Amino acid sequence: MNNAVNDGAGAGTGAGPGAGARPDSGSASGPEAEPGPGPDPGSSAGSGRSGATRSAQGVRPGLGVWSATGFRASDATAGQADGGPDATAARADGGPGTGAALPAGPAAGVWSGSWVAERLGVELVGDEGLGELLGLALRRNPKRAHLLVSHVLGKHVPQSPAVVYGHGFALGLRVRELLGRDEAGRSVVLGYAETATGLGHAVADGLGPAPCLHSTRRPVEGVARAGGFEEAHSHATSHLLLPEDPALLAGYGPLVLVDDEFSTGNTVLNTIRDLHDRYPRDRYVIVALVDMRSPADHGRLADFAREIGARVDLVAAASGTVRLPEGVLEKGQALVARHEAARGAEAPAGPAAGAPAPARRVELEWPAGLPDGGRHGFTAGHRERLERALPAMAGRIADALPGTARRVLVLGFEELMYAPLRLGVALEELTEAEVRYSTTTRSPVLAVDDPGYAIRTRLTFPAHDGPADGPGERYAYNVAGGGFDAVVAVVDSVADTPELHAPDGLLARLAAHARTVLLAVVPSYVPERPSTERSSMLAEPLRGPDFSSYAADEVGWLLQDLSDTRLEAPTEEREEAIQSGGAHYAESLPVEYQPSDAYQELFHSALGASAARIAQAVGAVTELVLAERSPRPVLVSLARAGTPVGVLMRRWARHRHGLDLPHYAVSIVRGRGIDANALRWLAAHHDPADVVFVDGWTGKGAITRELAEAVREFEASDGITGFDPEIAVLADPGSCVRTYGTREDFLIPSACLNSTVSGLISRTVLRADLVGEHDYHGAKFYRELAGSDVSADFLDVVADRFAEVDDAVDTQLKELLSADRSPTWEGWAAVERISEEYEIHDVNLVKPGVGETTRVLLRRVPWKILARAGAGADLDHVRLLAEQRGVPVEEVAELPYTCVGLIHPKYTRGATGADGRAVSL
C-alpha cells in the first residue's frame, strides 16, 4: 500500500496554495457557490434564482482573522491572490441550477460570529472566506461550548437549496478530479449523521456514479450493523453503519468520508480505523466544507496514514482554525447557563392570527422501493430514479402552495436531509417564490436574537420518531422570525407520528410562525430481511457429555457428529496426498497421537510451570474484549485449538464479573473458509456485532486472513452483516491481531496434545460426501480416549490461578489499552524469508511458533525444526517429539519465534522412507 497523505484544503487538485479556499477549485465546469447569508439568517438577499449565470467567486483570497470586529487581514498575506484561475464561466456540466450574481455576504455587514467572539475571545484564523461560510454560536455541551455554524450546510441556517447543493456538488467534482475517472468509478461515499447526510449525497452526485451511505443513530430492526464509531465532541455519539448490501463497504476502491467540518479529526480517524480493520483498502479521501484543525492536529493525518499503510487525502472548501483563549469552555458554559435561565430567545408566536391552521398533507407519490436516503445505501440507479421523479414531486408541492407565498422554507428532518434538499432545489426552479432550506436537529444550541450571532431563534418540540435513546427535545433554528409565508415540512414515515401532530409538536410550532404549513411524507425505506429459512433448518449446537468431555454449559459445538465415520489416514499418506494436490487436509484426519508416559509427564510439568502465565494472558485478553468489543460478548472459538481458550475466557468473565457468557465452537478451514451455516445459526440467535472469534495463538496469520476473507464473502452472499473478523487470541507472536493476552511465543500446554486436551474432539472435517448444504462441518468425539483425557485438568489448573493474577491483569490491561497494538505482520514476513532461505517456496509448509511447531510434529511429516539459540524449557516437549520422530533440531540465532517447524517439501514416501523419517535434500 502507498501510505501517503495529501493534507490540506484543495489537496490533490493541482491548484495553487490558496486554491483550497475556492469551492470549485477553479474549475470552470464546477457548480458556482453562493457566499453565506448576511447578518440576518432570515434575510431574503441572494435567493439564487435559477436561469442566469452565477459568479464562481466562492471564497475570496487572503488570510487573516475573523474576530469581534470582523475580518482583519494578516500583514503578510493581505491582498494575496490565491493562485487559482479566475472563475466566471457559466455552468457547462449540466449540474445543479445556476443563478444570478450574489452579494458579498458577511464581509459586507455584521459577521454572525462577532457576538461570541466579543464575549469569549474566540477567533477564526485562516481564509478570508471563512466568515462567509461560518458563524459562531454556543451550545449546552460538556465537551465543547462553541459551535461552528455553517451558512451553506442547510442545517441551522436557512439557505438557498441550490447553494447548499452546489457546495457539496462542487466538492464532489474536486474529488473526481483528484481520483481520476477509474478510481472515482470504484469509490464509495460515507456521510456523517446527522449534519452531513445531505452533504455526503451532494458530494456523491458530483463525484459521479459513486454510491452513498450515511451513518445513522436510528437502529433498524432486522438490519445488522456493518460497523460503528464514536463522535468525540458530539452530544450524541454512537453512529451505526447499516448498509443493505454488505459489499458496499467491503470493496477495494477509495472510501470518501464526508463531514461538515474537519476539526480534531477524531471522528473520521475512528471511522477509518474501524473500517480498515474489517475492510482494508489502499485509499481514503476526507471531504469537508471547512478544515478547522489546530496546528497540533495537522500532523496526525500523515502519521495515521503511515500507521494503516494507506493513502489519505483531504479536500475542503476553506481552511483555518479556531483560536480559543484559556478557560473558554467554562466561560461558555456560564454564558449559556445565564441566557438559558432567561429563556429570552425562545421564539414568540409569529404572524399567524388566531388558532394555527392544521398542516395540509401533500402526496409526493414517492417512487415505490426508492430509498429515502443513504441510511442503507443509495446507488447510482437510485439517483437516476430520483432525478426522473423530482420535477413531478416538486410540482405537487408548488401546486399546494398559496399563490401569495413569496418566501418558502423546505424543512428537512434530522438525518433526512437529501430528499428535502433535492425537492427544494427542484421547487426553486418551478416557483417565483424565494425558497430556503434547513433541517431540524437534536443538537441543543443557545439562541440569541442578535445580528452578530448565528442562531437567532429556536423552536423546541418533542422528538417524534420514537428514538432509540428515548424521548427528548428537538429543535428548528432561525425559522421563527424568518419571514416565511409557508413551510414545507418533509419527514419520513417513521416520524409521521402523533407526537408530530400534537399541540406542542413540530407542526403546531411551525404554524405559529407561518400562515401555511404543508407536510410531505417520504416512505421510510427498510431493506428486506435476509431469509431465515436456511438457519431454521440447522441443528442446535452439540454439547457434552453426548459430544465432548466438556460440561454442557462450557461450550456448544456448531458441528455435526461424524464419530461413526472412518476418517483417519496414516500421516505419510495424508502428507503425500495434500502436497500432490490430490486431497485437502480437512478431508481426512491424522491418526490421534498417543503420548508416551514421558511425554505426559512433560505436559503436566509444563502446565504447572506455566499456569499462572496462561491465567494472566487469559485475564488480559478477556478484559480487552469486554473493554473494546462488547460488554456482553458471544465467544465463538475456532475449533479446536481455540476452544480451551474460549472456555477459560468464559470462566474468567464469571470469576471477575459474574458474567455467564455464551460460548460456541465453529470450524474454519484454510483455503475453504469458515462454516457459513454456523454463521447463519449465530446470526439467527445473537447480534453478529457481539460475536468475538477466539483462537489459541497466531503463527504467521494465515487463519486471521482466512477469517477476514471468509466473513467478507459471507456478507456478500447472505446479506448478513456485523461479524467482526478480528480474532482474540491468547498469544500473538506473529503480531497479526490487536486483541491478545501476550505477544510472547511460549508454550501453551494445550498445544502439546490433540483431542485429549480439547474435550476429546478431533480436528474438523469438510468433505463433500459428508457435509451437505444444510450441514455444519464435521468432527469426531473420541470417547475411547477418555482414560487419557486431560481437558478438565488443563482448565482447572489454569482457572485455579485466576485469583492470584488479578492485580497483574489490571496492570497489564492498562498497558495494553494505552499501547499501539496495530498488527505489524512481522511473523508473515519472517515466514516468507525462511521459506526462501530454505528453498521451500511455500509459506504453508513453514509453521512458526511453539504451538504450530508442535502440530507439525503431531500431525504432519516434519523435515526439520528451527529453534532459537538459547531457548529453554518451552521447547522440552518439542525436542522430545523431534527425537521420537527422528527430526533434526537446528539452532538459529535471532529467530523471531521460539521455534519454527518445517514440513517436508515435495513429500513422497519414496523420498523420505515409509517411516516418515526425514533425510537430507
NORRAZI-V148459 format. One record per residue. N is the residue number from 1. RES is the residue in three letters. SS is DSSP state (H for helix, E for strand, C for the rest). PSI is psi as a letter, one per 40 degrees, with the letter a starting at -180 (* if undefined). Layout:
n={N:N}
res={RES:RES}
ss={SS:SS}
psi={PSI:PSI}
This chain:
n={1:2:3:4:5:6:7:8:9:10:11:12:13:14:15:16:17:18:19:20:21:22:23:24:25:26:27:28:29:30:31:32:33:34:35:36:37:38:39:40:41:42:43:44:45:46:47:48:49:50:51:52:53:54:55:56:57:58:59:60:61:62:63:64:65:66:67:68:69:70:71:72:73:74:75:76:77:78:79:80:81:82:83:84:85:86:87:88:89:90:91:92:93:94:95:96:97:98:99:100:101:102:103:104:105:106:107:108:109:110:111:112:113:114:115:116:117:118:119:120:121:122:123:124:125:126:127:128:129:130:131:132:133:134:135:136:137:138:139:140:141:142:143:144:145:146:147:148:149:150:151:152:153:154:155:156:157:158:159:160:161:162:163:164:165:166:167:168:169:170:171:172:173:174:175:176:177:178:179:180:181:182:183:184:185:186:187:188:189:190:191:192:193:194:195:196:197:198:199:200:201:202:203:204:205:206:207:208:209:210:211:212:213:214:215:216:217:218:219:220:221:222:223:224:225:226:227:228:229:230:231:232:233:234:235:236:237:238:239:240:241:242:243:244:245:246:247:248:249:250:251:252:253:254:255:256:257:258:259:260:261:262:263:264:265:266:267:268:269:270:271:272:273:274:275:276:277:278:279:280:281:282:283:284:285:286:287:288:289:290:291:292:293:294:295:296:297:298:299:300:301:302:303:304:305:306:307:308:309:310:311:312:313:314:315:316:317:318:319:320:321:322:323:324:325:326:327:328:329:330:331:332:333:334:335:336:337:338:339:340:341:342:343:344:345:346:347:348:349:350:351:352:353:354:355:356:357:358:359:360:361:362:363:364:365:366:367:368:369:370:371:372:373:374:375:376:377:378:379:380:381:382:383:384:385:386:387:388:389:390:391:392:393:394:395:396:397:398:399:400:401:402:403:404:405:406:407:408:409:410:411:412:413:414:415:416:417:418:419:420:421:422:423:424:425:426:427:428:429:430:431:432:433:434:435:436:437:438:439:440:441:442:443:444:445:446:447:448:449:450:451:452:453:454:455:456:457:458:459:460:461:462:463:464:465:466:467:468:469:470:471:472:473:474:475:476:477:478:479:480:481:482:483:484:485:486:487:488:489:490:491:492:493:494:495:496:497:498:499:500:501:502:503:504:505:506:507:508:509:510:511:512:513:514:515:516:517:518:519:520:521:522:523:524:525:526:527:528:529:530:531:532:533:534:535:536:537:538:539:540:541:542:543:544:545:546:547:548:549:550:551:552:553:554:555:556:557:558:559:560:561:562:563:564:565:566:567:568:569:570:571:572:573:574:575:576:577:578:579:580:581:582:583:584:585:586:587:588:589:590:591:592:593:594:595:596:597:598:599:600:601:602:603:604:605:606:607:608:609:610:611:612:613:614:615:616:617:618:619:620:621:622:623:624:625:626:627:628:629:630:631:632:633:634:635:636:637:638:639:640:641:642:643:644:645:646:647:648:649:650:651:652:653:654:655:656:657:658:659:660:661:662:663:664:665:666:667:668:669:670:671:672:673:674:675:676:677:678:679:680:681:682:683:684:685:686:687:688:689:690:691:692:693:694:695:696:697:698:699:700:701:702:703:704:705:706:707:708:709:710:711:712:713:714:715:716:717:718:719:720:721:722:723:724:725:726:727:728:729:730:731:732:733:734:735:736:737:738:739:740:741:742:743:744:745:746:747:748:749:750:751:752:753:754:755:756:757:758:759:760:761:762:763:764:765:766:767:768:769:770:771:772:773:774:775:776:777:778:779:780:781:782:783:784:785:786:787:788:789:790:791:792:793:794:795:796:797:798:799:800:801:802:803:804:805:806:807:808:809:810:811:812:813:814:815:816:817:818:819:820:821:822:823:824:825:826:827:828:829:830:831:832:833:834:835:836:837:838:839:840:841:842:843:844:845:846:847:848:849:850:851:852:853:854:855:856:857:858:859:860:861:862:863:864:865:866:867:868:869:870:871:872:873:874:875:876:877:878:879:880:881:882:883:884:885:886:887:888:889:890:891:892:893:894:895:896:897:898:899:900:901:902:903:904:905:906:907:908:909:910:911:912:913:914:915:916:917:918:919:920:921}
res={MET:ASN:ASN:ALA:VAL:ASN:ASP:GLY:ALA:GLY:ALA:GLY:THR:GLY:ALA:GLY:PRO:GLY:ALA:GLY:ALA:ARG:PRO:ASP:SER:GLY:SER:ALA:SER:GLY:PRO:GLU:ALA:GLU:PRO:GLY:PRO:GLY:PRO:ASP:PRO:GLY:SER:SER:ALA:GLY:SER:GLY:ARG:SER:GLY:ALA:THR:ARG:SER:ALA:GLN:GLY:VAL:ARG:PRO:GLY:LEU:GLY:VAL:TRP:SER:ALA:THR:GLY:PHE:ARG:ALA:SER:ASP:ALA:THR:ALA:GLY:GLN:ALA:ASP:GLY:GLY:PRO:ASP:ALA:THR:ALA:ALA:ARG:ALA:ASP:GLY:GLY:PRO:GLY:THR:GLY:ALA:ALA:LEU:PRO:ALA:GLY:PRO:ALA:ALA:GLY:VAL:TRP:SER:GLY:SER:TRP:VAL:ALA:GLU:ARG:LEU:GLY:VAL:GLU:LEU:VAL:GLY:ASP:GLU:GLY:LEU:GLY:GLU:LEU:LEU:GLY:LEU:ALA:LEU:ARG:ARG:ASN:PRO:LYS:ARG:ALA:HIS:LEU:LEU:VAL:SER:HIS:VAL:LEU:GLY:LYS:HIS:VAL:PRO:GLN:SER:PRO:ALA:VAL:VAL:TYR:GLY:HIS:GLY:PHE:ALA:LEU:GLY:LEU:ARG:VAL:ARG:GLU:LEU:LEU:GLY:ARG:ASP:GLU:ALA:GLY:ARG:SER:VAL:VAL:LEU:GLY:TYR:ALA:GLU:THR:ALA:THR:GLY:LEU:GLY:HIS:ALA:VAL:ALA:ASP:GLY:LEU:GLY:PRO:ALA:PRO:CYS:LEU:HIS:SER:THR:ARG:ARG:PRO:VAL:GLU:GLY:VAL:ALA:ARG:ALA:GLY:GLY:PHE:GLU:GLU:ALA:HIS:SER:HIS:ALA:THR:SER:HIS:LEU:LEU:LEU:PRO:GLU:ASP:PRO:ALA:LEU:LEU:ALA:GLY:TYR:GLY:PRO:LEU:VAL:LEU:VAL:ASP:ASP:GLU:PHE:SER:THR:GLY:ASN:THR:VAL:LEU:ASN:THR:ILE:ARG:ASP:LEU:HIS:ASP:ARG:TYR:PRO:ARG:ASP:ARG:TYR:VAL:ILE:VAL:ALA:LEU:VAL:ASP:MET:ARG:SER:PRO:ALA:ASP:HIS:GLY:ARG:LEU:ALA:ASP:PHE:ALA:ARG:GLU:ILE:GLY:ALA:ARG:VAL:ASP:LEU:VAL:ALA:ALA:ALA:SER:GLY:THR:VAL:ARG:LEU:PRO:GLU:GLY:VAL:LEU:GLU:LYS:GLY:GLN:ALA:LEU:VAL:ALA:ARG:HIS:GLU:ALA:ALA:ARG:GLY:ALA:GLU:ALA:PRO:ALA:GLY:PRO:ALA:ALA:GLY:ALA:PRO:ALA:PRO:ALA:ARG:ARG:VAL:GLU:LEU:GLU:TRP:PRO:ALA:GLY:LEU:PRO:ASP:GLY:GLY:ARG:HIS:GLY:PHE:THR:ALA:GLY:HIS:ARG:GLU:ARG:LEU:GLU:ARG:ALA:LEU:PRO:ALA:MET:ALA:GLY:ARG:ILE:ALA:ASP:ALA:LEU:PRO:GLY:THR:ALA:ARG:ARG:VAL:LEU:VAL:LEU:GLY:PHE:GLU:GLU:LEU:MET:TYR:ALA:PRO:LEU:ARG:LEU:GLY:VAL:ALA:LEU:GLU:GLU:LEU:THR:GLU:ALA:GLU:VAL:ARG:TYR:SER:THR:THR:THR:ARG:SER:PRO:VAL:LEU:ALA:VAL:ASP:ASP:PRO:GLY:TYR:ALA:ILE:ARG:THR:ARG:LEU:THR:PHE:PRO:ALA:HIS:ASP:GLY:PRO:ALA:ASP:GLY:PRO:GLY:GLU:ARG:TYR:ALA:TYR:ASN:VAL:ALA:GLY:GLY:GLY:PHE:ASP:ALA:VAL:VAL:ALA:VAL:VAL:ASP:SER:VAL:ALA:ASP:THR:PRO:GLU:LEU:HIS:ALA:PRO:ASP:GLY:LEU:LEU:ALA:ARG:LEU:ALA:ALA:HIS:ALA:ARG:THR:VAL:LEU:LEU:ALA:VAL:VAL:PRO:SER:TYR:VAL:PRO:GLU:ARG:PRO:SER:THR:GLU:ARG:SER:SER:MET:LEU:ALA:GLU:PRO:LEU:ARG:GLY:PRO:ASP:PHE:SER:SER:TYR:ALA:ALA:ASP:GLU:VAL:GLY:TRP:LEU:LEU:GLN:ASP:LEU:SER:ASP:THR:ARG:LEU:GLU:ALA:PRO:THR:GLU:GLU:ARG:GLU:GLU:ALA:ILE:GLN:SER:GLY:GLY:ALA:HIS:TYR:ALA:GLU:SER:LEU:PRO:VAL:GLU:TYR:GLN:PRO:SER:ASP:ALA:TYR:GLN:GLU:LEU:PHE:HIS:SER:ALA:LEU:GLY:ALA:SER:ALA:ALA:ARG:ILE:ALA:GLN:ALA:VAL:GLY:ALA:VAL:THR:GLU:LEU:VAL:LEU:ALA:GLU:ARG:SER:PRO:ARG:PRO:VAL:LEU:VAL:SER:LEU:ALA:ARG:ALA:GLY:THR:PRO:VAL:GLY:VAL:LEU:MET:ARG:ARG:TRP:ALA:ARG:HIS:ARG:HIS:GLY:LEU:ASP:LEU:PRO:HIS:TYR:ALA:VAL:SER:ILE:VAL:ARG:GLY:ARG:GLY:ILE:ASP:ALA:ASN:ALA:LEU:ARG:TRP:LEU:ALA:ALA:HIS:HIS:ASP:PRO:ALA:ASP:VAL:VAL:PHE:VAL:ASP:GLY:TRP:THR:GLY:LYS:GLY:ALA:ILE:THR:ARG:GLU:LEU:ALA:GLU:ALA:VAL:ARG:GLU:PHE:GLU:ALA:SER:ASP:GLY:ILE:THR:GLY:PHE:ASP:PRO:GLU:ILE:ALA:VAL:LEU:ALA:ASP:PRO:GLY:SER:CYS:VAL:ARG:THR:TYR:GLY:THR:ARG:GLU:ASP:PHE:LEU:ILE:PRO:SER:ALA:CYS:LEU:ASN:SER:THR:VAL:SER:GLY:LEU:ILE:SER:ARG:THR:VAL:LEU:ARG:ALA:ASP:LEU:VAL:GLY:GLU:HIS:ASP:TYR:HIS:GLY:ALA:LYS:PHE:TYR:ARG:GLU:LEU:ALA:GLY:SER:ASP:VAL:SER:ALA:ASP:PHE:LEU:ASP:VAL:VAL:ALA:ASP:ARG:PHE:ALA:GLU:VAL:ASP:ASP:ALA:VAL:ASP:THR:GLN:LEU:LYS:GLU:LEU:LEU:SER:ALA:ASP:ARG:SER:PRO:THR:TRP:GLU:GLY:TRP:ALA:ALA:VAL:GLU:ARG:ILE:SER:GLU:GLU:TYR:GLU:ILE:HIS:ASP:VAL:ASN:LEU:VAL:LYS:PRO:GLY:VAL:GLY:GLU:THR:THR:ARG:VAL:LEU:LEU:ARG:ARG:VAL:PRO:TRP:LYS:ILE:LEU:ALA:ARG:ALA:GLY:ALA:GLY:ALA:ASP:LEU:ASP:HIS:VAL:ARG:LEU:LEU:ALA:GLU:GLN:ARG:GLY:VAL:PRO:VAL:GLU:GLU:VAL:ALA:GLU:LEU:PRO:TYR:THR:CYS:VAL:GLY:LEU:ILE:HIS:PRO:LYS:TYR:THR:ARG:GLY:ALA:THR:GLY:ALA:ASP:GLY:ARG:ALA:VAL:SER:LEU}
ss={C:C:C:C:E:E:C:C:C:C:C:C:C:C:C:C:C:C:H:H:H:C:C:C:C:C:C:C:C:C:C:C:C:C:C:C:C:C:C:C:C:C:C:C:C:C:C:C:C:C:C:C:C:C:C:C:C:C:C:C:C:C:E:E:E:E:E:C:C:E:E:E:E:C:C:C:C:C:C:C:C:C:C:C:C:C:C:C:C:C:C:C:C:C:C:C:C:C:C:C:C:C:C:C:H:H:H:H:C:C:C:C:C:H:H:H:H:H:H:H:C:C:E:E:E:E:E:C:C:H:H:H:H:E:E:E:E:E:E:C:C:C:C:C:C:E:E:E:E:E:C:C:C:C:C:C:C:C:E:C:H:H:H:H:H:H:H:H:H:H:H:H:H:H:H:H:H:H:H:C:H:H:H:H:H:C:C:E:E:E:E:C:C:C:C:C:H:H:H:H:H:H:H:H:H:H:H:C:C:C:E:E:E:E:C:E:C:C:C:C:C:C:C:C:C:C:E:E:E:E:C:C:C:C:C:C:C:E:E:E:E:C:C:C:C:C:H:H:H:H:C:C:C:C:E:E:E:E:E:E:E:E:C:C:C:H:H:H:H:H:H:H:H:H:H:H:H:H:C:C:C:C:E:E:E:E:E:E:E:E:E:C:C:C:H:H:H:H:C:H:H:H:H:H:H:H:H:H:C:C:E:E:E:E:E:E:E:E:E:E:E:E:E:C:C:C:C:H:H:H:H:H:H:H:H:H:H:H:H:H:H:H:C:C:C:E:C:C:C:C:C:C:C:C:C:C:C:C:C:E:E:E:C:C:C:C:C:C:C:C:C:C:C:C:C:C:C:E:C:H:H:H:H:H:H:H:H:H:H:H:H:H:H:H:H:H:H:H:H:H:C:C:C:C:C:C:E:E:E:E:E:E:E:C:C:E:C:H:H:H:H:H:H:H:H:H:H:H:H:H:C:C:C:E:E:E:E:E:E:C:E:C:C:C:E:C:C:C:C:C:C:C:C:C:C:C:C:E:E:E:E:E:C:C:C:C:C:C:C:C:C:C:E:E:E:E:E:C:C:C:C:C:C:C:C:E:E:E:E:E:E:E:H:H:H:C:C:H:H:H:H:C:C:C:C:H:H:H:H:H:H:C:C:C:C:E:E:E:E:E:E:E:C:C:C:C:C:C:C:C:C:C:H:H:H:H:C:C:C:C:C:E:C:C:C:C:C:C:C:C:C:C:C:C:C:E:E:C:C:E:E:C:C:C:C:C:C:E:E:C:H:H:H:H:H:H:H:H:H:H:C:C:C:C:H:H:H:C:E:E:C:C:C:C:C:C:H:H:H:H:H:H:H:H:H:H:H:H:H:H:H:H:H:H:H:H:H:H:H:H:H:H:H:H:H:H:H:H:C:C:C:C:C:E:E:E:E:E:C:C:H:H:H:H:H:H:H:H:H:H:H:H:H:H:H:H:H:C:C:C:C:C:E:E:E:E:C:E:E:C:C:C:E:E:C:H:H:H:H:H:H:H:H:H:H:C:C:H:H:H:E:E:E:E:E:E:E:C:C:C:C:H:H:H:H:H:H:H:H:H:H:H:H:H:H:H:H:H:C:C:C:C:C:C:C:C:E:E:E:E:E:C:C:C:C:C:C:C:E:E:E:E:C:C:C:C:C:C:H:H:H:H:C:C:H:H:H:C:C:C:E:C:C:C:E:C:C:C:C:C:C:C:C:C:C:C:C:E:E:C:E:C:H:H:H:H:H:H:C:C:H:H:H:H:H:H:H:H:H:C:C:C:H:H:H:H:H:H:H:H:H:H:H:H:H:H:H:H:C:C:C:C:C:C:C:H:H:H:H:H:H:H:H:H:H:H:H:C:C:C:C:C:H:H:H:E:E:E:C:H:H:H:H:H:H:H:H:H:H:C:C:E:E:E:E:E:E:E:C:C:C:C:H:H:H:H:H:H:H:H:H:H:H:H:H:C:C:E:E:E:E:E:C:C:C:C:C:C:E:E:E:E:E:C:C:C:C:C:H:H:H:H:C:C:C:C:C:C:C:C:C}
psi={i:h:g:i:h:h:h:i:h:e:h:e:e:e:i:i:d:e:d:d:e:h:d:e:f:e:h:e:e:i:h:i:h:h:i:i:i:a:d:h:d:e:i:e:i:f:e:f:h:i:d:i:h:i:i:f:d:b:h:i:i:i:i:a:h:h:a:d:e:a:h:h:i:i:d:e:e:h:e:h:i:e:e:i:i:h:g:e:i:i:h:e:e:f:a:i:i:i:a:i:i:i:i:d:a:d:d:e:b:h:h:e:e:d:d:d:d:d:d:e:e:h:i:h:h:a:i:d:e:d:d:d:d:i:a:i:i:i:i:g:h:e:d:h:d:i:h:h:h:h:e:e:d:f:c:d:h:h:i:h:d:d:d:d:d:d:d:d:d:d:d:d:d:d:d:d:d:d:d:i:d:d:d:d:e:e:i:h:h:h:i:h:i:e:d:e:d:d:d:d:d:d:d:d:d:d:d:b:e:h:i:h:i:i:i:i:e:h:i:h:h:e:h:i:h:e:i:i:i:i:h:d:e:i:e:h:d:h:i:i:h:f:i:d:h:d:e:d:e:e:a:e:i:i:h:h:h:h:i:d:i:h:c:d:e:d:d:d:d:d:d:d:d:d:d:d:d:d:g:i:i:e:h:i:h:h:h:i:d:h:h:f:i:i:d:d:e:d:e:d:d:d:d:d:d:d:d:e:f:i:h:h:i:h:h:i:d:i:i:a:i:h:h:h:i:h:e:d:d:d:d:d:d:d:d:d:d:d:d:d:d:d:f:e:e:h:h:i:i:a:e:h:i:a:h:h:i:i:i:h:i:h:h:d:f:h:h:h:e:h:i:e:a:e:d:e:h:h:i:d:d:d:d:d:d:d:d:d:e:d:d:d:d:d:d:d:d:d:d:e:i:i:d:e:h:e:h:h:h:h:h:a:h:b:e:g:d:d:d:d:d:d:d:d:d:d:d:d:e:d:i:e:i:h:h:i:h:a:i:i:i:e:h:h:h:h:h:h:g:h:d:e:h:d:g:d:i:h:h:h:i:i:i:f:f:f:i:d:e:i:i:i:i:i:i:h:i:f:d:h:e:e:f:h:d:i:h:h:h:h:i:i:d:d:e:g:i:d:d:d:e:i:d:e:i:d:d:d:d:d:d:e:e:i:d:h:h:i:h:h:h:h:h:h:h:h:i:h:i:i:h:e:d:d:d:e:e:i:i:i:i:i:i:i:e:d:h:i:e:i:i:d:e:d:i:h:h:g:i:i:h:f:d:e:h:h:e:i:i:i:d:d:d:d:d:d:d:d:d:e:e:e:i:i:d:e:e:i:i:i:h:h:h:h:i:i:d:d:d:d:d:d:d:d:d:d:d:d:d:e:d:d:d:d:d:d:d:d:d:d:d:d:d:d:d:d:d:d:d:i:e:g:i:h:h:h:i:h:h:e:d:e:d:d:d:d:d:d:d:d:d:d:d:d:d:d:e:f:i:g:h:i:h:i:h:i:h:h:h:h:e:e:a:i:h:d:d:d:d:d:d:d:d:e:e:i:h:d:e:e:h:h:h:h:i:d:i:i:c:e:e:d:d:d:d:d:d:d:d:d:d:d:d:d:d:d:d:e:e:h:i:e:h:h:e:h:i:h:i:d:h:g:d:e:f:e:i:e:h:i:d:i:e:i:g:i:h:h:d:e:e:d:i:b:d:e:e:f:e:f:h:i:i:i:h:h:h:d:e:d:h:a:d:e:i:i:i:i:i:i:h:g:d:e:e:d:d:e:h:e:d:d:d:d:d:d:d:d:d:e:e:d:d:e:e:d:d:d:d:d:d:d:d:d:d:d:d:e:i:h:e:h:h:e:f:d:d:d:d:d:d:d:d:d:d:d:d:e:f:d:f:h:d:e:e:h:g:i:i:d:d:d:d:d:d:d:d:d:d:a:g:i:d:i:h:h:h:h:h:e:h:b:d:e:e:d:d:d:d:d:d:d:d:d:e:f:h:i:h:h:h:h:i:f:h:e:i:d:i:h:h:h:i:h:i:f:h:i:d:d:d:e:i:d:e:e:i:i:i:i:*}
